[in-house]
């Protein structure tokens, strides 16, 4: 029902917007000239399945890993435990993010990896993929960040992660 005040009231059901459209907040005009859009045109919630691309041989248990997309931002949560450590010296990479990271978007999040050989491990998105790689800061400040390798992750380790990243 559209009321005389201009408000729209839905007593039961959903507000369905045609494909390619959204909810416009342009009436506030508070974004300035650098705001490219005040249109909320996408919202989505779901689950995703991580994969270990390189660095370890399997995932022991996969709990419900979730994501929420609001406009061009994706928020993911991840929890799983790794299987047997194969002594792999490749970069430890987790794949299967729900959306591809576009070129030019560099994102860093927070992570807790139990039984890791390092403290202060950070995930970062890899552009034009659905992958995360991990790095740690060396105790020697003269060296740059070091990539986490498969053999840096202990056998039967847990990984708890939360990150937000931009998409197109």
Secondary structure, DSSP 8 states (H G I E B T S, - for coil): -B-TTS-B--SSS-----TT--EE-GGG--S-TT----EE--EEEEEE--EEEESSS-EEEE--EEEEEETTEEEEEEEEEE-------SB-EEE--SS---TT---B-EEEETTBS-SSEEEEE-TTSS-EEEEE--SSTTS--EE-BGGGB-TT-EEEEEEEEE--
